């Protein structure tokens, strides 16, 4: 029996409306009742995920911002890793220069106090409906640069070509200092080099005294790559990005997020 179950949220545990189904909720509750550690493992901010936990009265661990923050079942912070202030400053200068004429490209910052965006974006109106998490605006002329643990670049008009170019250039300039990965084809995320969901799962397993072979993880994006690689069993969603499937050709592919793929798989484990 697996001792730790870790799951991504958007595109994995949540449906396409970014909501949690009743079946999935009941399955998580069953897991917790059997004293199996359940952890969200998401790119979302911990304040966002905390509201989901409170709303559904869950005792889950929280791996958030792709592993930059880990909170235990009592919501106590047990791990954190920020981007260096200089790296944040340099990346923001680069993005401000390259995206000056791109009105549909949005830059985001995550700090412990919340979520910041450089301009308003309707894309996220429904994305965070489950938690009512919302953003504040920041000015590129005077951005917050301290205690930032994740930057994001998103596209309002599905401009994957520009995002792919940004990824390529950021990897060339900051690849030695940052972990840069897509969570969705239109969301590029930037963390410290030591940060990933995989390293977070390793940390959690060590903290709980659990062998990695006794962990199982679910994901659909390139930011799930490390986690699905180190877990005892890494499951890829049917709806996952093709880049992820190609990167992990030997990992099992399960049902998609719209038909409760994660919950259905966990139910089979619990019944075995």
N, C-alpha and C positions, 0 to 999 in steps of 0.2 A: 504493500500500500504506500502511496506517495504521502510524504509528510508536509510538503509545501506545494501549494498550487498558486501560480502567479499568472495573472491575465492582463493583457492590454485592455483598454476601454474602447475607444472609437474604432469601429470597423471590426471589432473582435467580441467583446462582452456586450457592448451596446448595439442596438439595431441602427438602421440607417437614419432614423429620426433622432439619434443620440440619446435614446432612452433605454432603461433597463426593463426587460419583460418580467412578468410575474413569475414565469417558470425559472428564469435565470436567478431572480431574487431568492426564490425558494431553494434552489440548488445551493447557492452560497450559504444560506442559513443551515442547510443539512451538513455542509462541509464543516462549518464552525461548530455545530453540535457534536461532531465526531472528533473534535480536538485536532483537526487538521488545520494547519496555518494557511489562511487564504490571504493573498496580497494583490491589490491592484498594482499594475506596473504600467505606468502611463506617462505620456509627455505632458499631461495636464499639470497645472499648478496645485500644490498641496491644499491651498485654501478652497479651491474648487472641489477637489476630491473629498475633503473633510465634510463639506455640505452634503455630498452624496451619502457618506457614511452616516451622518446624523439623520438625514431624511429617512433612511431605511433601517436605522438602528443596528448597524453592522459593527463587528469587532475586527475588521480586516486590518492588516498592515497596509501601509501606503508607500510604494515606490513611485515617486513623482518626478516631473521634469526630467524624465529619462534616466533617473538614478541620481540626480543632484541632491535630492532630499529623500530620506527614509524615515518614516514615523512608525512606531509600534502600534499595537492594538488599542493602547490608551491614548494615542495621538501625541506621544512624546517623541521629540526629534532624537533619532539615534545616529544619524549620519548626515553630513552636509559637505558640499564642495562647490565653491563659487568660481566663476571666471575671474581672471585677474583684471584689475581696473584698467591697466594699460591695454590689454587685449580687447576689452569692451570698447575703449576709446578708439582704438585703431580700426576695429571692425565697423563701428558706427560711422567713422569718417569715410571709410571705403564705401559703405552702403549709401550714405548721403550723396556722395559723388556719383556713383553709378546709377542710382535710382531717382535722381533729381527730376527727370522728365517722365517717370513712370507712375502716374497717378493711381494705377490699380495695384501697385505693389505696396504691401504694408510691412513695416518693421515693428516687432514686438519685443518687450523686455520683461523678464520675470525677476522680481525681488521678493524678499520676505513680506513686504507690505502689500504686494499685489501685482497686477498685470497692467503694463503700459503699452500703448500703441501710438504711432506717430500721426495717424489720421483715423477717422471713423470708417468702419467697414460693416456693411450689412450682413456679410457672410456668417458672422459669428452670433447673429441674433438667436438662431435656433440651436446652435452648437452647444451652448451652455444652459439651455432651458432646464435641464435636469437639476441644476444647482443654483441658478440665478447668479452665477459668477459674472462679474462685469469688469470692464477695463477703464483706465484713466488715460488721458492723452498726455504725451510728452513732446517737447520741442527739441528738434535736432540741434538748435543753437545752444541749448542748456539741458542736455539729457542727464538722467541719473546714471552714474557709472559705478557706484559702490554696491557691493553685496548683490551683484547680478549673477544669477546662476544659469540663465538660459536666454538666448536670443532666438527669434524666429523671423523668417521672411515668408510671407504668404502672398498669394495672387488672388485678386478679386475676379479676374477674367480668365482664369485657367491658363495663364501664360507660362507654360512649362519650359518653353525654350529659354526665357530669361532666367528662370530659377535654376535650370541645369547649368547655364553659363556662370551664374553666381556661385553655385556649388563648386564647379571646376576651379574658379579663381580663388575662392576662399580656401579650398583644400591646398592649392598651390602656395598661398601666402601664409595661412594659419594652420595648416594640417599637422604641424608638429606640436601645436599648443591646444588644439581643439578637436573634439569629436563632432563631426558634421554629418547629419543624416536626414533623409526625408522620412517624415511620419506618414504623410500622404503625398501624392504627386504634386500638390500645390502648397505644401508646407515644409519648408527647410528649417531644421533646428540645429542650434549651435550650443555646445556645452564644453566644459573643460575636458581635456584629453583623457583624464582618468574616469570620466563619467560615462556610464552606459547602463542599460537595464541588466546586462549580463553581470557586470561587476557588482551591481546592487543585489542581484539574486545570490551571488557568491557570498557577499557580506551577510545577508540575511540568513543563509544556510549555516554559515559559521557561527553566527550569533545564537542560532537555535540549536546548534550541535547536530545538524542534519547533514548527511552526505548528499552531494549534488545528485547522485543517482536516484535519490528519493524526492527529487523535485520535478515538477511538470509545469510547462509554460505554454501560453497561447499568444499568438500575435499575427499581425497582417502587414506591418510596415517595415521599412529598412531600419528604423530605430529599434526594432525587435530582434534584429539579426544576432547580436551577441547573446541575448537572453535565450533565444531558441537554440543557440549553439552549445551553451554550457549546461543547460538543464538536462536532467536525466532523460526527459522526453520533451522535445520541442515540437509543438503542433502548429501548423500553418493553416490559416483560414482559406477556404476555397476562394474567397473574394480578395485575397492578398495581392499585393503588387507583384507583377511578374519578375521584377528585379530580385525580390526576396525568394521567390520560388526557384529562380535560376541559381541564386547564391547558396541555397540549401536543398539541392535536388534529392537528397536521401531522407529528408524529413517528411513525415506523414502529413497529408493534406486532409482536413476535416470539413464538415458542412459549413456553410457561410453564416454570417452574423444575423441574417434576417430570419433564419430558422432555428435560432438558439443553438448554434453549433457547439459552443463551449459547454453550455449546460447539458446538452445531450451526451457529450463525451464524458463529462464528469459523472453523470448519472450511471453510465456503464461501469465506470471505475468503482463507484460506491456499491454497486450491485454485485460486483465480481467476488 
